[in-house]
């Protein structure tokens, strides 16, 4: 219950941050754009969760300890999402026309954290047994899918910006997160904690950095044409 209560509290904060009234984003040519780059770190204690697969252990693995936030060298945070809000116009979406995917693979969501545009998502099952993939906008179900067959693919719609939490009703330890955003100025950090957001029209922006464990952090950033604005972002547990 403590874990569910924590995630409910986080979702309230994150949804308020991300789902503020959105501007209608327009794709347009970016002349003399700049960039935003940097690294996301976390310097606090890294708590562990105990994962005890109770079924399908041949695929899901043995009992193990996993960190609630993956922190590497120099406290770099993996799988933190970084994005701008309230951007009226600018570059095109990455790979326009390609539908993003959420895979159930070895009893994990792959990717565990992703950022996508409002619209379609393909939910895939790569495992040889049933997954029941359940997505929530806050407390409201966004989709609830039974995928009994290996290789199965089901399209769903995530029509509005917001935080979508993912569970598997068949394997209760599985969790994932989708941040649905209204513009293509975003990145997800790798193991080195680094991010880069390119082709940003010059101007003043609000930037959000978020990890499911810490919750969101907001800050202002100024972008100049042809230059890189560099940020060192330290996430803190709320």
Secondary structure, DSSP 8 states (H G I E B T S, - for coil): -HHHHHHHHHHHHHHHHHTS-----EE---SS-EEEEEEEEE-S---EEEE---S-HHHH-S-EEEESS-B-GGGBBSS-EEEEES--EES--TTTT--EEEEEETTEEESSEEEEESEEEEEEE-SSS-EEEEEEETTEEEEEEEE-STTEEEEEEE-SSEEEEEEETTSTT-EEEEEEESSS-EEE--TT-EEEEEEE-SEEEEEEEEETTTEEEEEEEEE-TT-EEEEEEEE---
